[in-house]
Amino acid sequence: MSRASYDGVVIAAPVTIPYVRYSTRDAHWFLGRALAALVKRAGVKKDQLDGLCVSSFTLFPDTAVGLTQHFGLSPRWLDHIPMGGASGVVALRRAARAVQAGDADIVACIAGDTNHVDSFRANLANFSRFARDAVYPFGAGGPNASFALLTSYYMRQYGIAREDFGKLCVAQRDNARAFPLALLRKTLTLDDYLNARPIADPLRLFDCVMPCAGAEGFLVMAEERARRLDLPFARILGTIERHNAFPDDPIQIRGGWALDRDDLYAQAGVGARDIGFAQLYDDYPVINVMQLEDLGFCEKGAAADFVRRNSFTVGGTLPLNTSGGQLSVGQAGAAGGYLGLTEAVRQLTGQTLGASVENARHGLVSGFGMINYDRGLCSGAAVLGRA
Amino acid sequence: MTPPLIKPKPRNPVRALRRPTLPPPARSRAALRLTAAAAEGRFELQHCCDCGTVQYPPRSACVTCLSTHLEWRETDGVGELIADTVLHHSNELYYRERVPLRLGMVRLAAGPSLLAHVHGDCGSAPTPVRLRAHLDKSGQAVLMALPSQDTTNMADDPMLREMTSDPKFRKVLVTDGKSAVGQAIARAMIDAGAEIVWAGVAEPWKQAGGLDALAKLPQIEQVTLDVTDEKSVRDLAGVIGGKVDILINTAEFHRAHGVADRGTETAHAEMEMNYLGLLRLAQAFGPAMQARAAEGSVPATAWVNLLSIYALSALPSHGTFSASKAAAFALSQNLRAEMRHAGIRVVNVFPGPIDDEWNQLLPPPKLAPAALAGAIVKALREGVEDVYPGDVAQDIVRRFRESAKVLERELWDQ
């Protein structure tokens, strides 16, 4: 059975609460600001938000439920999505169906986290049962070691070089130089990338996202409501999500996208060649490369050649992470899963804060989340279209 | 190739002592079974009894068929290192002090992929390896990939040394150097490369067989120690307490005495030495050993208690002795819980009857002192914390785990 379209439902009002490396505030503060920004941006009353969807790692002991009382909301639809980097795409899918079904009129999707001086370490220790049992005791706090292992495997298996990863990181940094909210805006040269401080071989400093504090948000509503509110919006053409794909692969070489991309493009009615820009989830460049393959920009194992033949700045042949992505803007916890979506909506609605991709009709946004043990479990993607 | 361990230079007393830190100790209840097996030197993984899947990390249901009928079984560690990395950075204090650090992903022939420490002598991925589970400094199991063939100086790998207590270059106190067992252990420590072995001698004016010959060895230093005398214990700790790397408590009082035998003198003497003696030693020597648990390349590392297999279930013909060893066992569990904060390994040794005069009436097989000593060296080298040396101990611990109640009856008439 073919999947129902998202016709008549749109995404609008992208907001970003500026990132900071460390904050003394808590997650509630960042999420509250995101909510306030959405209300202001849409010109609605807070009570008109009858749907709420929240993602955050540092909200404990609260969940989305606690936030309703915290922020004085009485939504008739509520979701809490603990999927890290896949949260944005998944939130969009859930919210769009809720609006389509009439279960909510305006869904506020927010994601945000704080970053105290020692909170990153504390979160890692209790990230998941498998991480606590089988990763954290080895000193591999955080995803660095897991990504180092799969990066080295990928390089050996598919003959991709550090220079290729570096080309992506340098291009993203070029994009970030025009994006006022990026925390890392200093020029990055390929030499800087190649000779940076080693973190976990073959990863060096600029392969790794920088944890920070911040929040992102957007609204999902019916198209006619967006028009009435005079809100620029983007269309939701196709979406996918998948969890724990390919569990029998001894180490991760592909994500759920490889399983679902045909479904994604069939629902969207466009193919990879029609994509004007891609906001790929970029906690480490190997994941960008994996997605270029798994989302159909090139064959599996052909990413090295694809990277060498293309350019990824805003004016390039495939504009990639046009705000600089997490590698340059920073990773504000779960907001990292929203960063690509808010940027894509800005690009498609002429509201960019940085450089704009000329004439892009379609944008691809992907998400990837939750390194539970040895691999990222959640993958998602969405194709958005200009109205 | 791992460079051989070099004999450490004396510590500069002005320099700050490196304080012991620990790798993260938290585990789920399921994962503690990996620790339980590693504590005895076994590598066990979860096997599904219904479909045979071998799985890791530990789960509460089978990843293939969802059966909850899971069993921990000894598993072949043969596998392939499919990816490896060197960590140059860690958020954990313990690892910050130990980077660069090799980690890798090992695909076992049995099925699952496991994240593991990687021995320095393993080649780069892909390469065949052997996987073992070891207790780390926190006392919890971690996995370590070893080269598929033994290499020279293999035991000297820095990460492997974090998980083991090799006597090489270490200073060892054997609390009773008069007994045959104590002497065998002292010799075994010297053979294993110990730098100094202090042999404790109570009542030095009394002769003891073999002591003169032992004292002639250059590594032996005879010291006065009576564990039943608080002052004697404190005095010795005042002199050598800050140097002991491995303490092996062999002091033991043993008579064949039952409940119906009149009087409490024997029971009292057994408790004085076997239980309170351990407590005195722990109070006098424990703190200094813990303070030195991360010092240099050859830090203080282990505390060995000579218990008895009858600490698990009493042998009525040696009833009061069994009771004193049960008390000592309980105390040593507490000692382990306290010493874990510094990463000092507490090794409990549960021998069956030792071939000495106090077990004259017990039938063979009996454990020769040299065999017991060999088992202790092996445990220290392999980082094992519970040792059941000899056939009788092995037999009884198996029966104990099958049914403690059946064993209780079985021991009545021995």
Interface residues (C-beta under 8 A of the other chain):
Chain A: F120 R121 L124 A125 R129 F130 R132 D133 A134 V135 Y136 P137 F138 G139 A140 G141 G142 N144 A145 S146 A148 L149 L150 S152 Y153 R156 R197 P198 I199 A200 D201 P202 L203 P247 P250 I251 Y373 D374
Chain B: P23 P24 P25 A26 R27 S28 A30 A31 Y56 P57 P58 V63 I82 A83 D84 T85 V86 L87 H88 H89 S90 N91 E92 Y94 Y95 R98 V99 L101 L103 G104 M105 R107 S113 L114 L115 A116 H117 A125 D136 S138 Q140 V142
